[in-house]
């Protein structure tokens, strides 16, 4: 159970990291781009941006929780990775739609795609015990 909780935490942290990075980089893009003044200024800008620093911290914590979850003998990578990637995709697609600074479009077809991805994850995870139903 603790490994599943760690995987869930990793998934949430990954989604938060991606959303924070997008919000932070949207601000950078509006200012002319990250490499406009060279690499050193880019590093300084990222280090001085609370949104980007928080995004990087979420990525680091995501990696720590994901590695912790992967040490489980019962949790196969063939299950953990689809949960992480597909679940993250679904969370990000929906959250980006509802995040005011992003306000990304989420059409009915796109929402159907999210549902199909989640259905695929459920199908993959339902065979986690290795049996053939």
QUIQUI-V940130 format. One record per pair of residues at least 24 apart in sequence whose C-alpha atoms are under 10 Angstrom apart, sorted by the first residue. I is the first residue (numbers start at 1). GAP is how many residues later the second one is. D is the distance in Angstrom with one decimal. If there is no record, write none. Layout:
BEGIN
I_GAP_D + I_GAP_D
END
This chain:
BEGIN
1_68_9.9 + 1_71_10.0 + 2_66_9.4 + 2_67_7.9 + 2_70_9.3 + 3_62_8.7 + 3_63_8.8 + 3_64_9.7 + 3_65_7.1 + 3_66_4.5 + 3_67_7.7 + 3_68_8.2 + 3_69_6.4 + 3_70_9.7 + 3_71_9.0 + 3_72_7.6 + 4_62_9.8 + 4_64_9.9 + 4_65_6.8 + 4_66_9.6 + 4_68_9.2 + 4_70_10.0 + 4_71_8.0 + 4_76_9.0 + 5_60_9.0 + 5_64_8.1 + 6_56_9.1 + 6_58_9.0 + 6_59_5.2 + 6_60_6.6 + 6_61_8.8 + 6_62_6.8 + 6_63_5.5 + 6_64_9.1 + 7_55_8.8 + 7_56_10.0 + 7_58_6.5 + 7_59_5.7 + 7_60_8.8 + 7_61_8.2 + 7_62_5.5 + 7_63_8.2 + 7_68_9.5 + 7_73_7.3 + 7_74_9.5 + 7_76_8.3 + 7_77_7.4 + 8_54_9.7 + 8_57_8.7 + 8_58_8.8 + 8_61_9.1 + 8_72_9.8 + 8_75_8.7 + 8_76_8.1 + 8_79_9.3 + 9_52_8.9 + 9_53_7.3 + 9_55_9.9 + 9_56_6.7 + 9_57_8.2 + 9_60_9.6 + 9_75_10.0 + 10_48_8.9 + 10_49_8.7 + 10_50_9.7 + 10_51_7.3 + 10_52_4.3 + 10_53_6.9 + 10_54_7.8 + 10_55_5.2 + 10_56_5.4 + 10_57_9.0 + 10_58_9.4 + 10_59_8.6 + 10_74_7.6 + 10_78_9.5 + 11_51_7.1 + 11_52_9.7 + 11_54_8.9 + 11_55_8.1 + 11_69_9.8 + 11_70_9.9 + 11_72_7.8 + 11_73_5.3 + 11_74_8.0 + 11_75_9.5 + 11_76_6.9 + 11_77_5.9 + 11_78_9.7 + 11_80_8.9 + 12_46_9.0 + 12_50_7.9 + 12_72_8.9 + 12_75_8.8 + 12_76_7.3 + 12_79_8.0 + 12_80_9.5 + 13_42_8.8 + 13_44_9.0 + 13_45_5.3 + 13_46_6.7 + 13_47_8.8 + 13_48_6.9 + 13_49_5.2 + 13_50_8.9 + 13_52_8.9 + 13_53_9.8 + 13_75_9.2 + 14_41_8.8 + 14_42_9.8 + 14_44_6.6 + 14_45_5.9 + 14_46_9.0 + 14_47_8.5 + 14_48_5.6 + 14_49_8.4 + 14_52_9.6 + 14_70_8.2 + 14_71_9.1 + 14_73_9.9 + 14_74_6.8 + 14_75_9.8 + 14_77_9.7 + 14_78_9.2 + 15_40_9.6 + 15_43_8.8 + 15_44_9.0 + 15_47_9.2 + 15_69_9.3 + 15_70_9.5 + 15_72_8.7 + 15_73_5.4 + 15_74_7.8 + 15_75_9.1 + 15_76_6.5 + 15_77_5.7 + 15_78_9.5 + 15_80_8.8 + 15_81_10.0 + 16_38_9.2 + 16_39_7.0 + 16_40_9.9 + 16_42_6.8 + 16_43_8.4 + 16_46_9.5 + 16_72_9.2 + 16_75_9.0 + 16_76_8.0 + 16_79_9.2 + 17_34_9.4 + 17_35_8.5 + 17_36_9.6 + 17_37_7.5 + 17_38_4.2 + 17_39_6.5 + 17_40_7.7 + 17_41_5.0 + 17_42_5.6 + 17_43_9.1 + 17_44_9.5 + 17_45_8.4 + 17_75_9.9 + 18_34_9.8 + 18_37_6.9 + 18_38_9.1 + 18_40_8.7 + 18_41_8.2 + 18_70_9.2 + 18_74_7.7 + 18_78_9.9 + 19_32_9.7 + 19_33_9.9 + 19_36_7.8 + 19_72_9.8 + 19_73_6.9 + 19_74_9.7 + 19_76_8.0 + 19_77_7.1 + 19_80_8.8 + 19_83_8.8 + 20_30_9.7 + 20_31_6.0 + 20_32_6.4 + 20_33_9.0 + 20_34_7.3 + 20_35_5.1 + 20_36_8.7 + 20_38_8.9 + 21_30_7.2 + 21_31_5.6 + 21_32_8.8 + 21_33_8.6 + 21_34_5.6 + 21_35_7.9 + 21_37_10.0 + 21_38_9.9 + 22_29_9.4 + 22_30_8.7 + 22_33_9.1 + 22_74_9.3 + 22_79_9.6 + 22_80_8.1 + 23_28_7.5 + 23_29_8.3 + 23_32_9.5 + 23_73_9.7 + 23_76_9.3 + 23_78_6.9 + 23_79_7.0 + 24_25_7.5 + 24_26_8.5 + 24_27_5.6 + 24_28_5.5 + 24_29_9.2 + 24_30_9.8 + 24_31_8.5 + 25_24_9.8 + 25_26_9.1 + 25_27_7.8 + 26_75_8.9 + 26_76_8.6 + 27_24_9.9 + 27_74_10.0 + 74_54_8.8 + 74_55_8.7 + 75_53_8.1 + 75_54_9.7 + 76_49_9.7 + 76_52_7.6 + 76_53_9.6 + 78_46_8.3 + 78_47_8.8 + 78_50_8.6 + 79_42_8.1 + 79_43_9.7 + 79_45_6.7 + 79_46_5.8 + 79_47_9.4 + 79_48_9.0 + 79_49_6.9 + 80_41_9.8 + 80_45_8.7 + 81_40_9.8 + 82_35_9.4 + 82_36_9.6 + 82_38_8.8 + 82_39_6.3 + 82_40_9.7 + 82_42_8.0 + 82_43_8.7 + 83_34_9.9 + 83_35_8.6 + 83_37_9.6 + 83_38_6.1 + 83_39_8.7 + 83_41_9.0 + 83_42_8.2 + 84_37_9.6 + 85_32_9.9 + 85_36_9.6 + 86_28_8.6 + 86_30_10.0 + 86_31_6.2 + 86_32_6.8 + 86_33_9.8 + 86_34_8.5 + 86_35_6.9 + 87_27_9.1 + 87_30_8.0 + 87_31_6.8 + 87_34_7.8 + 89_25_7.7 + 89_28_8.5 + 89_29_9.3 + 90_24_5.5 + 90_25_8.0 + 90_26_9.8 + 90_27_7.5 + 90_28_7.3
END
